[in-house]
Amino acid sequence: MKQSRREEVDDDVSVGKKEEEAGYCSSSSISRLPEACLAHAISFTTPTDACRCSAVSADFQAAASSNAVWERFLPPDYDSILARADDPVDFTTSNKELFLSLAQDHVILDQRSKTC
């Protein structure tokens, strides 16, 4: 017999409580979160932490590499920074690649630490 969604949630909660009482937590419950939700949470960390999140699981790697995460790490005026660049910058790269390129070239220095 198929469980209702509420029964599934109740089962997940009770399993989570048992795991918590046993001293460990299952990653399966967090892997049920949509990638966009994980990405949103990761975007409140630092670039270094976002890179570290990539090592947790394939779900975290996808979320941590998303353009939404790396958009938050780019300076608000990155368009004007790119317009003033001596060397042309490839706009087709991901926001992560753009951030890493700017950090490597020491362009991102205002209130940001060079990371990753």
N, CA, C and O atoms as CSV, one atom per row, in Angstrom:
chain,resi,resn,atom,element,x,y,z
A,1,MET,N,N,0.840,-1.169,0.000
A,1,MET,CA,C,0.000,0.000,0.000
A,1,MET,C,C,0.893,1.243,0.000
A,1,MET,O,O,1.873,1.320,0.742
A,2,LYS,N,N,0.540,2.204,-0.837
A,2,LYS,CA,C,1.323,3.429,-0.964
A,2,LYS,C,C,1.015,4.375,0.183
A,2,LYS,O,O,-0.142,4.580,0.547
A,3,GLN,N,N,2.091,4.957,0.755
A,3,GLN,CA,C,1.926,5.906,1.854
A,3,GLN,C,C,1.545,7.278,1.308
A,3,GLN,O,O,1.917,7.662,0.199
A,4,SER,N,N,0.797,7.993,2.125
A,4,SER,CA,C,0.512,9.383,1.773
A,4,SER,C,C,1.769,10.209,2.016
A,4,SER,O,O,2.688,9.764,2.703
A,5,ARG,N,N,1.807,11.394,1.459
A,5,ARG,CA,C,2.967,12.272,1.646
A,5,ARG,C,C,3.154,12.590,3.125
A,5,ARG,O,O,4.286,12.647,3.604
A,6,ARG,N,N,2.075,12.795,3.841
A,6,ARG,CA,C,2.172,13.104,5.268
A,6,ARG,C,C,2.795,11.934,6.031
A,6,ARG,O,O,3.627,12.139,6.915
A,7,GLU,N,N,2.393,10.712,5.690
A,7,GLU,CA,C,2.972,9.542,6.348
A,7,GLU,C,C,4.467,9.428,6.037
A,7,GLU,O,O,5.258,9.054,6.903
A,8,GLU,N,N,4.853,9.755,4.785
A,8,GLU,CA,C,6.264,9.726,4.421
A,8,GLU,C,C,7.058,10.734,5.248
A,8,GLU,O,O,8.146,10.429,5.735
A,9,VAL,N,N,6.507,11.931,5.401
A,9,VAL,CA,C,7.169,12.969,6.186
A,9,VAL,C,C,7.276,12.537,7.640
A,9,VAL,O,O,8.328,12.696,8.260
A,10,ASP,N,N,6.190,11.988,8.191
A,10,ASP,CA,C,6.213,11.516,9.574
A,10,ASP,C,C,7.270,10.429,9.760
A,10,ASP,O,O,7.987,10.421,10.761
A,11,ASP,N,N,7.367,9.508,8.791
A,11,ASP,CA,C,8.383,8.461,8.859
A,11,ASP,C,C,9.785,9.059,8.815
A,11,ASP,O,O,10.668,8.646,9.565
A,12,ASP,N,N,9.983,10.036,7.930
A,12,ASP,CA,C,11.289,10.692,7.824
A,12,ASP,C,C,11.663,11.381,9.126
A,12,ASP,O,O,12.813,11.316,9.558
A,13,VAL,N,N,10.698,12.040,9.750
A,13,VAL,CA,C,10.954,12.743,11.006
A,13,VAL,C,C,11.335,11.751,12.091
A,13,VAL,O,O,12.285,11.983,12.838
A,14,SER,N,N,10.599,10.642,12.187
A,14,SER,CA,C,10.910,9.666,13.230
A,14,SER,C,C,12.258,8.996,12.968
A,14,SER,O,O,13.001,8.722,13.911
A,15,VAL,N,N,12.584,8.729,11.708
A,15,VAL,CA,C,13.891,8.161,11.384
A,15,VAL,C,C,14.977,9.163,11.736
A,15,VAL,O,O,16.003,8.793,12.308
A,16,GLY,N,N,14.758,10.437,11.396
A,16,GLY,CA,C,15.727,11.484,11.718
A,16,GLY,C,C,15.960,11.605,13.206
A,16,GLY,O,O,17.096,11.794,13.643
A,17,LYS,N,N,14.892,11.497,14.002
A,17,LYS,CA,C,15.035,11.581,15.457
A,17,LYS,C,C,15.839,10.401,15.984
A,17,LYS,O,O,16.688,10.564,16.861
A,18,LYS,N,N,15.570,9.206,15.445
A,18,LYS,CA,C,16.316,8.024,15.878
A,18,LYS,C,C,17.795,8.164,15.536
A,18,LYS,O,O,18.661,7.823,16.341
A,19,GLU,N,N,18.079,8.670,14.333
A,19,GLU,CA,C,19.473,8.854,13.931
A,19,GLU,C,C,20.156,9.896,14.805
A,19,GLU,O,O,21.312,9.739,15.196
A,20,GLU,N,N,19.417,10.967,15.106
A,20,GLU,CA,C,19.973,12.023,15.951
A,20,GLU,C,C,20.278,11.479,17.342
A,20,GLU,O,O,21.320,11.788,17.919
A,21,GLU,N,N,19.364,10.667,17.879
A,21,GLU,CA,C,19.576,10.079,19.198
A,21,GLU,C,C,20.768,9.126,19.177
A,21,GLU,O,O,21.474,8.986,20.175
A,22,ALA,N,N,20.989,8.472,18.038
A,22,ALA,CA,C,22.107,7.541,17.917
A,22,ALA,C,C,23.432,8.275,17.714
A,22,ALA,O,O,24.497,7.661,17.774
A,23,GLY,N,N,23.369,9.578,17.476
A,23,GLY,CA,C,24.589,10.360,17.355
A,23,GLY,C,C,25.054,10.615,15.939
A,23,GLY,O,O,26.167,11.100,15.738
A,24,TYR,N,N,24.243,10.305,14.963
A,24,TYR,CA,C,24.622,10.622,13.589
A,24,TYR,C,C,23.395,11.085,12.831
A,24,TYR,O,O,22.261,10.874,13.260
A,25,CYS,N,N,23.638,11.707,11.715
A,25,CYS,CA,C,22.550,12.247,10.908
A,25,CYS,C,C,22.686,11.724,9.490
A,25,CYS,O,O,23.792,11.646,8.956
A,26,SER,N,N,21.602,11.376,8.897
A,26,SER,CA,C,21.601,10.862,7.542
A,26,SER,C,C,21.666,12.002,6.541
A,26,SER,O,O,20.987,13.017,6.696
A,27,SER,N,N,22.480,11.831,5.523
A,27,SER,CA,C,22.540,12.842,4.472
A,27,SER,C,C,21.364,12.708,3.521
A,27,SER,O,O,21.127,13.589,2.695
A,28,SER,N,N,20.626,11.610,3.634
A,28,SER,CA,C,19.520,11.402,2.702
A,28,SER,C,C,18.435,12.457,2.867
A,28,SER,O,O,17.782,12.823,1.890
A,29,SER,N,N,18.233,12.950,4.080
A,29,SER,CA,C,17.187,13.952,4.271
A,29,SER,C,C,17.574,15.275,3.620
A,29,SER,O,O,16.719,15.949,3.046
A,30,ILE,N,N,18.824,15.651,3.698
A,30,ILE,CA,C,19.238,16.909,3.072
A,30,ILE,C,C,19.313,16.763,1.559
A,30,ILE,O,O,19.128,17.740,0.833
A,31,SER,N,N,19.578,15.569,1.085
A,31,SER,CA,C,19.647,15.370,-0.362
A,31,SER,C,C,18.271,15.455,-1.013
A,31,SER,O,O,18.161,15.520,-2.237
A,32,ARG,N,N,17.247,15.454,-0.210
A,32,ARG,CA,C,15.889,15.603,-0.746
A,32,ARG,C,C,15.542,17.057,-1.044
A,32,ARG,O,O,14.550,17.340,-1.716
A,33,LEU,N,N,16.362,17.974,-0.543
A,33,LEU,CA,C,16.116,19.386,-0.825
A,33,LEU,C,C,16.369,19.665,-2.302
A,33,LEU,O,O,17.267,19.073,-2.900
A,34,PRO,N,N,15.592,20.554,-2.887
A,34,PRO,CA,C,15.852,20.927,-4.285
A,34,PRO,C,C,17.221,21.597,-4.410
A,34,PRO,O,O,17.692,22.253,-3.481
A,35,GLU,N,N,17.844,21.422,-5.562
A,35,GLU,CA,C,19.167,22.008,-5.788
A,35,GLU,C,C,19.151,23.516,-5.561
A,35,GLU,O,O,20.101,24.070,-5.007
A,36,ALA,N,N,18.086,24.177,-5.984
A,36,ALA,CA,C,17.994,25.635,-5.816
A,36,ALA,C,C,18.008,26.024,-4.341
A,36,ALA,O,O,18.551,27.068,-3.979
A,37,CYS,N,N,17.420,25.197,-3.495
A,37,CYS,CA,C,17.402,25.468,-2.052
A,37,CYS,C,C,18.813,25.320,-1.472
A,37,CYS,O,O,19.254,26.158,-0.685
A,38,LEU,N,N,19.508,24.265,-1.857
A,38,LEU,CA,C,20.893,24.080,-1.412
A,38,LEU,C,C,21.765,25.236,-1.902
A,38,LEU,O,O,22.584,25.769,-1.153
A,39,ALA,N,N,21.581,25.614,-3.162
A,39,ALA,CA,C,22.371,26.705,-3.731
A,39,ALA,C,C,22.116,28.005,-2.974
A,39,ALA,O,O,23.045,28.768,-2.710
A,40,HIS,N,N,20.873,28.250,-2.632
A,40,HIS,CA,C,20.534,29.472,-1.896
A,40,HIS,C,C,21.262,29.494,-0.548
A,40,HIS,O,O,21.814,30.522,-0.155
A,41,ALA,N,N,21.261,28.376,0.145
A,41,ALA,CA,C,21.947,28.299,1.442
A,41,ALA,C,C,23.456,28.477,1.269
A,41,ALA,O,O,24.088,29.202,2.037
A,42,ILE,N,N,24.025,27.828,0.278
A,42,ILE,CA,C,25.467,27.913,0.041
A,42,ILE,C,C,25.878,29.335,-0.332
A,42,ILE,O,O,26.993,29.759,-0.031
A,43,SER,N,N,24.993,30.062,-0.978
A,43,SER,CA,C,25.331,31.426,-1.414
A,43,SER,C,C,25.550,32.377,-0.243
A,43,SER,O,O,26.085,33.469,-0.432
A,44,PHE,N,N,25.148,31.981,0.961
A,44,PHE,CA,C,25.369,32.807,2.147
A,44,PHE,C,C,26.696,32.489,2.831
A,44,PHE,O,O,27.022,33.067,3.868
A,45,THR,N,N,27.459,31.565,2.245
A,45,THR,CA,C,28.764,31.220,2.805
A,45,THR,C,C,29.841,32.056,2.110
A,45,THR,O,O,29.564,33.146,1.610
A,46,THR,N,N,31.040,31.549,2.083
A,46,THR,CA,C,32.151,32.213,1.398
A,46,THR,C,C,32.519,31.403,0.155
A,46,THR,O,O,32.099,30.254,0.026
A,47,PRO,N,N,33.291,31.980,-0.753
A,47,PRO,CA,C,33.741,31.197,-1.905
A,47,PRO,C,C,34.502,29.933,-1.497
A,47,PRO,O,O,34.338,28.884,-2.122
A,48,THR,N,N,35.319,30.024,-0.469
A,48,THR,CA,C,36.053,28.849,0.005
A,48,THR,C,C,35.093,27.774,0.494
A,48,THR,O,O,35.255,26.598,0.169
A,49,ASP,N,N,34.097,28.174,1.272
A,49,ASP,CA,C,33.120,27.206,1.773
A,49,ASP,C,C,32.303,26.599,0.637
A,49,ASP,O,O,31.967,25.416,0.679
A,50,ALA,N,N,31.986,27.389,-0.362
A,50,ALA,CA,C,31.247,26.858,-1.513
A,50,ALA,C,C,32.071,25.782,-2.210
A,50,ALA,O,O,31.535,24.754,-2.625
A,51,CYS,N,N,33.369,26.019,-2.338
A,51,CYS,CA,C,34.242,25.000,-2.933
A,51,CYS,C,C,34.282,23.744,-2.068
A,51,CYS,O,O,34.269,22.628,-2.586
A,52,ARG,N,N,34.329,23.927,-0.771
A,52,ARG,CA,C,34.344,22.773,0.142
A,52,ARG,C,C,33.041,21.988,0.064
A,52,ARG,O,O,33.047,20.762,0.173
A,53,CYS,N,N,31.937,22.679,-0.121
A,53,CYS,CA,C,30.635,22.005,-0.229
A,53,CYS,C,C,30.609,21.042,-1.410
A,53,CYS,O,O,29.894,20.041,-1.386
A,54,SER,N,N,31.383,21.345,-2.429
A,54,SER,CA,C,31.423,20.482,-3.611
A,54,SER,C,C,31.900,19.077,-3.283
A,54,SER,O,O,31.597,18.131,-4.009
A,55,ALA,N,N,32.641,18.938,-2.200
A,55,ALA,CA,C,33.183,17.632,-1.827
A,55,ALA,C,C,32.197,16.778,-1.037
A,55,ALA,O,O,32.459,15.600,-0.796
A,56,VAL,N,N,31.070,17.353,-0.632
A,56,VAL,CA,C,30.120,16.631,0.218
A,56,VAL,C,C,29.396,15.541,-0.559
A,56,VAL,O,O,29.345,14.391,-0.122
A,57,SER,N,N,28.844,15.896,-1.695
A,57,SER,CA,C,28.089,14.942,-2.500
A,57,SER,C,C,27.869,15.529,-3.883
A,57,SER,O,O,28.165,16.699,-4.127
A,58,ALA,N,N,27.352,14.713,-4.779
A,58,ALA,CA,C,27.055,15.198,-6.136
A,58,ALA,C,C,25.996,16.297,-6.101
A,58,ALA,O,O,26.060,17.249,-6.879
A,59,ASP,N,N,25.020,16.165,-5.197
A,59,ASP,CA,C,23.979,17.193,-5.069
A,59,ASP,C,C,24.578,18.520,-4.623
A,59,ASP,O,O,24.236,19.576,-5.154
A,60,PHE,N,N,25.466,18.458,-3.650
A,60,PHE,CA,C,26.116,19.673,-3.170
A,60,PHE,C,C,27.040,20.256,-4.241
A,60,PHE,O,O,27.142,21.474,-4.383
A,61,GLN,N,N,27.705,19.388,-4.985
A,61,GLN,CA,C,28.594,19.880,-6.035
A,61,GLN,C,C,27.804,20.656,-7.084
A,61,GLN,O,O,28.225,21.729,-7.517
A,62,ALA,N,N,26.669,20.115,-7.488
A,62,ALA,CA,C,25.837,20.808,-8.476
A,62,ALA,C,C,25.345,22.143,-7.932
A,62,ALA,O,O,25.373,23.156,-8.632
A,63,ALA,N,N,24.897,22.140,-6.686
A,63,ALA,CA,C,24.389,23.377,-6.083
A,63,ALA,C,C,25.504,24.400,-5.902
A,63,ALA,O,O,25.318,25.583,-6.189
A,64,ALA,N,N,26.655,23.948,-5.429
A,64,ALA,CA,C,27.767,24.866,-5.155
A,64,ALA,C,C,28.372,25.437,-6.430
A,64,ALA,O,O,29.019,26.483,-6.388
A,65,SER,N,N,28.176,24.781,-7.542
A,65,SER,CA,C,28.719,25.263,-8.813
A,65,SER,C,C,27.725,26.117,-9.590
A,65,SER,O,O,28.043,26.609,-10.673
A,66,SER,N,N,26.544,26.294,-9.055
A,66,SER,CA,C,25.502,27.013,-9.797
A,66,SER,C,C,25.840,28.492,-9.954
A,66,SER,O,O,26.516,29.087,-9.114
A,67,ASN,N,N,25.361,29.056,-11.031
A,67,ASN,CA,C,25.586,30.481,-11.288
A,67,ASN,C,C,24.987,31.353,-10.200
A,67,ASN,O,O,25.522,32.421,-9.900
A,68,ALA,N,N,23.890,30.917,-9.607
A,68,ALA,CA,C,23.239,31.710,-8.554
A,68,ALA,C,C,24.165,31.894,-7.351
A,68,ALA,O,O,24.207,32.973,-6.759
A,69,VAL,N,N,24.896,30.857,-6.994
A,69,VAL,CA,C,25.827,30.943,-5.862
A,69,VAL,C,C,26.939,31.935,-6.177
A,69,VAL,O,O,27.219,32.836,-5.387
A,70,TRP,N,N,27.559,31.768,-7.315
A,70,TRP,CA,C,28.731,32.575,-7.651
A,70,TRP,C,C,28.367,34.002,-8.039
A,70,TRP,O,O,29.213,34.892,-7.960
A,71,GLU,N,N,27.149,34.234,-8.449
A,71,GLU,CA,C,26.677,35.604,-8.704
A,71,GLU,C,C,26.767,36.426,-7.425
A,71,GLU,O,O,27.102,37.610,-7.464
A,72,ARG,N,N,26.468,35.797,-6.291
A,72,ARG,CA,C,26.516,36.500,-5.000
A,72,ARG,C,C,27.942,36.841,-4.573
A,72,ARG,O,O,28.149,37.777,-3.801
A,73,PHE,N,N,28.922,36.094,-5.065
A,73,PHE,CA,C,30.307,36.346,-4.694
A,73,PHE,C,C,30.969,37.408,-5.571
A,73,PHE,O,O,31.978,37.999,-5.186
A,74,LEU,N,N,30.399,37.643,-6.740
A,74,LEU,CA,C,30.958,38.664,-7.626
A,74,LEU,C,C,30.633,40.045,-7.083
A,74,LEU,O,O,29.576,40.237,-6.482
A,75,PRO,N,N,31.522,41.011,-7.283
A,75,PRO,CA,C,31.208,42.366,-6.822
A,75,PRO,C,C,30.006,42.916,-7.592
A,75,PRO,O,O,29.805,42.562,-8.754
A,76,PRO,N,N,29.214,43.767,-6.965
A,76,PRO,CA,C,28.011,44.289,-7.626
A,76,PRO,C,C,28.319,45.011,-8.938
A,76,PRO,O,O,27.486,45.040,-9.844
A,77,ASP,N,N,29.500,45.584,-9.037
A,77,ASP,CA,C,29.859,46.341,-10.238
A,77,ASP,C,C,30.781,45.555,-11.173
A,77,ASP,O,O,31.599,46.142,-11.881
A,78,TYR,N,N,30.647,44.238,-11.173
A,78,TYR,CA,C,31.577,43.448,-11.974
A,78,TYR,C,C,31.451,43.729,-13.465
A,78,TYR,O,O,32.420,43.555,-14.202
A,79,ASP,N,N,30.279,44.159,-13.926
A,79,ASP,CA,C,30.134,44.517,-15.344
A,79,ASP,C,C,31.061,45.672,-15.712
A,79,ASP,O,O,31.714,45.642,-16.755
A,80,SER,N,N,31.117,46.683,-14.855
A,80,SER,CA,C,31.993,47.823,-15.148
A,80,SER,C,C,33.463,47.443,-14.988
A,80,SER,O,O,34.322,47.969,-15.695
A,81,ILE,N,N,33.754,46.534,-14.063
A,81,ILE,CA,C,35.130,46.044,-13.911
A,81,ILE,C,C,35.569,45.345,-15.194
A,81,ILE,O,O,36.678,45.560,-15.683
A,82,LEU,N,N,34.685,44.507,-15.731
A,82,LEU,CA,C,35.007,43.778,-16.958
A,82,LEU,C,C,35.152,44.729,-18.143
A,82,LEU,O,O,35.982,44.507,-19.024
A,83,ALA,N,N,34.344,45.785,-18.163
A,83,ALA,CA,C,34.416,46.761,-19.258
A,83,ALA,C,C,35.755,47.499,-19.252
A,83,ALA,O,O,36.237,47.918,-20.305
A,84,ARG,N,N,36.352,47.658,-18.078
A,84,ARG,CA,C,37.631,48.366,-17.962
A,84,ARG,C,C,38.838,47.437,-18.091
A,84,ARG,O,O,39.979,47.897,-18.053
A,85,ALA,N,N,38.598,46.153,-18.241
A,85,ALA,CA,C,39.695,45.180,-18.276
A,85,ALA,C,C,40.609,45.408,-19.477
A,85,ALA,O,O,40.144,45.699,-20.580
A,86,ASP,N,N,41.906,45.271,-19.249
A,86,ASP,CA,C,42.886,45.399,-20.330
A,86,ASP,C,C,42.768,44.241,-21.313
A,86,ASP,O,O,42.851,44.427,-22.527
A,87,ASP,N,N,42.576,43.055,-20.774
A,87,ASP,CA,C,42.420,41.867,-21.606
A,87,ASP,C,C,40.945,41.502,-21.657
A,87,ASP,O,O,40.246,41.620,-20.650
A,88,PRO,N,N,40.462,41.061,-22.814
A,88,PRO,CA,C,39.043,40.689,-22.899
A,88,PRO,C,C,38.726,39.502,-21.988
A,88,PRO,O,O,39.537,38.592,-21.818
A,89,VAL,N,N,37.545,39.539,-21.418
A,89,VAL,CA,C,37.100,38.474,-20.523
A,89,VAL,C,C,35.997,37.705,-21.228
A,89,VAL,O,O,35.093,38.297,-21.818
A,90,ASP,N,N,36.076,36.385,-21.162
A,90,ASP,CA,C,35.082,35.531,-21.805
A,90,ASP,C,C,33.798,35.541,-20.983
A,90,ASP,O,O,33.763,35.021,-19.868
A,91,PHE,N,N,32.745,36.135,-21.539
A,91,PHE,CA,C,31.471,36.229,-20.830
A,91,PHE,C,C,30.669,34.933,-20.897
A,91,PHE,O,O,29.629,34.820,-20.248
A,92,THR,N,N,31.133,33.957,-21.667
A,92,THR,CA,C,30.383,32.710,-21.790
A,92,THR,C,C,30.717,31.731,-20.681
A,92,THR,O,O,30.087,30.679,-20.566
A,93,THR,N,N,31.701,32.070,-19.865
A,93,THR,CA,C,32.059,31.168,-18.774
A,93,THR,C,C,31.003,31.245,-17.676
A,93,THR,O,O,30.156,32.138,-17.667
A,94,SER,N,N,31.070,30.314,-16.774
A,94,SER,CA,C,30.155,30.331,-15.630
A,94,SER,C,C,30.559,31.452,-14.678
A,94,SER,O,O,31.672,31.973,-14.754
A,95,ASN,N,N,29.660,31.810,-13.796
A,95,ASN,CA,C,29.976,32.830,-12.791
A,95,ASN,C,C,31.118,32.370,-11.895
A,95,ASN,O,O,31.915,33.187,-11.434
A,96,LYS,N,N,31.200,31.063,-11.647
A,96,LYS,CA,C,32.300,30.541,-10.838
A,96,LYS,C,C,33.628,30.768,-11.553
A,96,LYS,O,O,34.587,31.247,-10.949
A,97,GLU,N,N,33.683,30.426,-12.834
A,97,GLU,CA,C,34.911,30.628,-13.603
A,97,GLU,C,C,35.258,32.108,-13.690
A,97,GLU,O,O,36.430,32.479,-13.625
A,98,LEU,N,N,34.249,32.947,-13.836
A,98,LEU,CA,C,34.476,34.394,-13.882
A,98,LEU,C,C,35.060,34.882,-12.558
A,98,LEU,O,O,36.026,35.644,-12.543
A,99,PHE,N,N,34.471,34.442,-11.450
A,99,PHE,CA,C,34.977,34.821,-10.129
A,99,PHE,C,C,36.424,34.379,-9.958
A,99,PHE,O,O,37.275,35.166,-9.543
A,100,LEU,N,N,36.701,33.122,-10.279
A,100,LEU,CA,C,38.055,32.596,-10.107
A,100,LEU,C,C,39.052,33.340,-10.990
A,100,LEU,O,O,40.188,33.584,-10.584
A,101,SER,N,N,38.629,33.696,-12.185
A,101,SER,CA,C,39.496,34.452,-13.084
A,101,SER,C,C,39.793,35.835,-12.516
A,101,SER,O,O,40.940,36.283,-12.525
A,102,LEU,N,N,38.764,36.506,-12.025
A,102,LEU,CA,C,38.959,37.832,-11.434
A,102,LEU,C,C,39.812,37.752,-10.172
A,102,LEU,O,O,40.646,38.625,-9.931
A,103,ALA,N,N,39.612,36.723,-9.375
A,103,ALA,CA,C,40.397,36.556,-8.149
A,103,ALA,C,C,41.858,36.253,-8.484
A,103,ALA,O,O,42.769,36.779,-7.844
A,104,GLN,N,N,42.075,35.412,-9.481
A,104,GLN,CA,C,43.436,35.052,-9.878
A,104,GLN,C,C,44.189,36.272,-10.397
A,104,GLN,O,O,45.388,36.418,-10.160
A,105,ASP,N,N,43.481,37.142,-11.102
A,105,ASP,CA,C,44.107,38.350,-11.648
A,105,ASP,C,C,44.108,39.497,-10.647
A,105,ASP,O,O,44.421,40.631,-11.007
A,106,HIS,N,N,43.762,39.215,-9.396
A,106,HIS,CA,C,43.746,40.204,-8.313
A,106,HIS,C,C,42.797,41.366,-8.588
A,106,HIS,O,O,43.026,42.481,-8.121
A,107,VAL,N,N,41.744,41.108,-9.336
A,107,VAL,CA,C,40.758,42.152,-9.608
A,107,VAL,C,C,39.797,42.277,-8.438
A,107,VAL,O,O,39.358,43.379,-8.108
A,108,ILE,N,N,39.469,41.159,-7.809
A,108,ILE,CA,C,38.546,41.183,-6.678
A,108,ILE,C,C,39.366,41.388,-5.412
A,108,ILE,O,O,39.905,40.436,-4.847
A,109,LEU,N,N,39.452,42.615,-4.983
A,109,LEU,CA,C,40.183,42.935,-3.767
A,109,LEU,C,C,39.358,43.781,-2.812
A,109,LEU,O,O,39.657,43.813,-1.618
A,110,ASP,N,N,38.337,44.462,-3.294
A,110,ASP,CA,C,37.515,45.329,-2.453
A,110,ASP,C,C,36.687,44.492,-1.490
A,110,ASP,O,O,35.755,43.806,-1.909
A,111,GLN,N,N,37.012,44.541,-0.225
A,111,GLN,CA,C,36.246,43.888,0.829
A,111,GLN,C,C,36.010,42.409,0.561
A,111,GLN,O,O,35.071,41.830,1.108
A,112,ARG,N,N,36.820,41.800,-0.249
A,112,ARG,CA,C,36.701,40.381,-0.520
A,112,ARG,C,C,38.098,39.785,-0.359
A,112,ARG,O,O,39.103,40.425,-0.670
A,113,SER,N,N,38.139,38.575,0.121
A,113,SER,CA,C,39.439,37.926,0.204
A,113,SER,C,C,39.619,37.060,-1.027
A,113,SER,O,O,38.663,36.462,-1.521
A,114,LYS,N,N,40.817,36.995,-1.510
A,114,LYS,CA,C,41.103,36.142,-2.654
A,114,LYS,C,C,41.048,34.702,-2.168
A,114,LYS,O,O,41.859,34.292,-1.337
A,115,THR,N,N,40.106,33.941,-2.678
A,115,THR,CA,C,39.897,32.590,-2.174
A,115,THR,C,C,39.764,31.599,-3.311
A,115,THR,O,O,39.722,31.957,-4.488
A,116,CYS,N,N,39.699,30.330,-2.911
A,116,CYS,CA,C,39.558,29.202,-3.832
A,116,CYS,C,C,40.792,29.078,-4.672
A,116,CYS,O,O,40.877,28.187,-5.517
